[in-house]
């Protein structure tokens, strides 16, 4: 396996350099890891080059000789295609490397990939993240990991270059389960915030003052602190897009359906985000759920 001539850190291959992947790559480099990256987007590749990152011509060449292979991709089919698909990197992975999938995908999907890689002697850790773009840039992501204890411990130094809260949730796929729970709560928290703001606004209340007092009490939350000001100013710019929020809620809903669970809060949040997407807001930030409440409460011009 390859190491940098100037550091003892092993080579990390990183596939997927979107809004989350790019700062994660930058933080790995800051931590001393040599990184070779690939993304299907020419613009993303140009951004990597301008940042001094070694880029590969394709995913297969990216992983050659790498001790760790990280994927950060949109959904289950993308990860399956890259890691276990017919034209994927499975036969190009270095012996005894550790694959770390940091995407948010289905638990059953990552488990199926793990079985295929296990047959090749390759360990897999599922390690979805929370903290958004801000956390990715700051290197303060929360990382929820599933996989064997041995694979997790091997991956920990690499993960520490990107996050500050790193936990071993259990067997392969449990990281995804923890992330589903995180996203379920995130969606419901945003819904609750937008609903409370809609009530206050309908009574002529001061939303900035409301946010201040709520943040200091039992209703305080990360969403209120970080997305509350954007909701109040009607800023729909994307940190984490509604389309991605819906994808994560869908994954949680599928997992609940597999177990026969009735989760009404999840169902309500999903329905409200679907309403937002139906109005063309899929590319907006997930805090843009406030527009759904503007429509529901007939406060479009307030």
N, C-alpha and C positions, 0 to 999 in steps of 0.2 A: 504494500500500500504506500501511497505517496505522501511525503511530508515536505514542507517548505525547506529550502536550503538555509533559511535564516531563522527558522523556529522549529521546535520539536512538535508543534501541533500538527495533527493529521489533517489530510486534505478532506474538505467537505464539498460534496457536489450538491448544488441547490437548484431544484427545478420548480419554476414558478416565481416570477419576479414582478408581481403586481403591486398594488399599493401597500400590502402587508409584507410581501416577500422582499422588496427592495431595502427597506430599513432593517429588516432582520439580517439580510446579507451584510449590510454595512456594519452592524453591531458584531457579527461574527468576525469580520475582518479586524475591528477594533480590539476584539478579545484575542487576536493573534492567530486565528485560524485562516489558512489559505483556502480560498473558495473558488470553485469553478462553477459557473452558473449557466442556465439555459432557460429561455422563455420563447414561446411561439410568436410573441409580438416583436416585430422589428424595433418599434419605439422603445420597448422595455430593454431590449438588448443594447440599443444606443445609450440609454440611461446608465446601464451597468458599465459599459465601456468608459463613459465619461467620468464615472466614479472610480475608475481604476480596478474594476473587477475583471478577472479572467472569464471570458465567455467561450462557450462551446458551440459548435455548428449544429448540434442536435443533442437530444437527451442521452443517447447511447454513448457518445464521446464524452459527455459531461461526467458520467459515472465511472469511467475507466480509471481504475487504481484508487478510487476514493474509499476512505475508511468509513465515512458516514455519507449517506445519501438522504437529503431532505426534500420532501415534496410539499408544496404549498399551492394547492390547486382548488378550483371552484367547487367541484361536486364529485360524487362517487364514481361516475363513469370516467372522468378525467384521470383519477388516481388509478383505477383499474387498468385503463389503457396504457398508462406509463409504466406501472410496476408489474403487471401480469398479463398485459395484452399480447397478441401475436407479434406485434411490432414494438413491444415495450423493451425495457432495459433489463428484464429478468436474467437473461443469459449473458449480460455484460457487467454484472456486479462483481466486485472483487471478492474472493473467498473470505468469509468471516467478517464481512462488512456489516454495519448496522443501518437499516433503513428506518428513517423517522418520518412518518407522515404527519404533518402539522395542519393539514386541511381539516375542515369539518365535514364529515361524510357519515354514512350509515355504519353502525356498529357491526352489523352482519357483513357488510361489504369489506370492512377492514379485516375481519376474521377470515373471510374467504381468501383474501390476498395473502394473509399470514400463512395459511396452510400451504399455498403454492410456493411461497418463498422458503418456508421451513424445509420443503423437499429439496431445495437447492443449498441448504445449510446456511441460509441467511436469516438473521433475526430482524423482527419488525416491532417497532414501537409506535403506537398511535398517540399523538401528542397535540391535540387541538389547543388553541390558545384563546384567551380572553384579554381584553384591554384595548382593542381597537388600534387604529393607526397611531394614536398618541402613545400607547404602550409599546408598539413596535418600534417607533422612533426613539423613545426613551430607554428601550431595553428593559422594560419593567413588566413584560407580559406575565400573566398567570398561565401556566402550562399544565394540562391535565393528562397524565400518561397512563396507557395501558400496555401490558406486555410482561414478559418474564422479568423477575427482579434483576437477573444478570444483565439483560439487555438494557433495562432502565438505568442501571448504575453506569454502564458503559456510555450511555447517551447523555447522562447528567452534565458532564463538563461542557458539552456542546450546547445543550439547552440553557445552561447558565450564562452563556454569552448573549442570550436573547430575552431572558426572563428572570424574575426575582422570586416568584412563587412557583415552585416546581414540585408536584406531588405525584406519587405512584398510586393511581386509583385502584389498580387490580390487574386482572388478566387482560389480554388483548381485546380491545373494543370498549373497555370500561372508561377510557379517556373520552371516547365519543359520547358515552352515556352521561358523564359529568358535564360535558359541553352542552348536550341537549338540555339538561336541567338549567344550566347557566342561561341559555338562550330563551328558554321558556320564561324564566324569571325576568330577563331583560325586556322581552316583549311585553309582558304584563306590567312591569314597572313603567315603561313608556306609556302604555295605555292608561294606567292609573293617573300618571302625571298630566297627560293631555285632557283627561276627563275632569280632573280637579280644576285645571286652568280654565276649561270651558265653563264650568259652573261659576267660578269666581268672576270671569269676564262678563257673564250674563247678568251679574248683579252690580256691575260697574266697579269691581274691586281692582286694586293695584296688584298686578301679577308679580312685579319685582319684589314687592313687600311680602306677598304670599310665599314666594319661593324662599325668601330669606327666613321666614319663621318656620316653614316646613322643614327646611334643611337643618334647622337647629333642634328639631324634635324627633318624635318616633317615626314620622313619615319621611325622614331624610334618606337619601339614596345617592349612589354614584350617578344615576341618570339625572336626578334633580340638580346635582352640582354641575355636571358637565354638559348635559343637553338642555336643561331647563332654560338657560339664557337664549339658546337658539330657538326654542319653541316660542318664547316670549317675543323675540324680535322677528319671528316668522322666517328664520333662516333655514332653508331646506337643503343646504349644501351637504354633500355626501362625505361622511367618514366611513360609515358602514351602511351600505345601500339597502333600501327596502327589499329589493329582489333577493339579496343575500339573507336578510332577516327571514323572509318567507321560506327560503330554502331550508334554513335551520329549523324553523317551526314545523315544516313538512317532515323533516327527519324525526323530530320528537313525536309528531303525530303518528307516523308509521310505526315507531317503536312502541307507542302506547297501544296502537291497534293490534300489533302482534301479540301483546300480553292481555288484550281484552280490557284495557283500562279506560275508564271514563274520566277525562281531564277537561272539564268545562272551561276553565280559564284559558287553557291552551287553544281550545276551539274558538273562543271569542276573540282572542288576540289574532289568531290566524284569519278569521273572517274580516276583521277590521283592516288588517294589512292587505288582504285581497281587494278590499274596497279601494284602498289607496292606489294599488297597482292598476286597478280597472280605470282609474282616472289619470293614467299615464305617469305615475310617480315612482315607478320601479327603480329608476336610477337616482332618485333623491335619497338623502340620508334617512335613517329609520326614525329619526325624530319628526320627520314630515308627516307622521301619523296625526299631527295637530290639524292638518287640512281635512282629514276625515271627520274630526270633531267639529271643525268649522262648518262642514256640510250638514252633519247630523243635528247641530244646534242652531242652524241658520244664522251663523255669525261670520259669514264670509267677508264682510266689509269692515269688521270691527278690529 
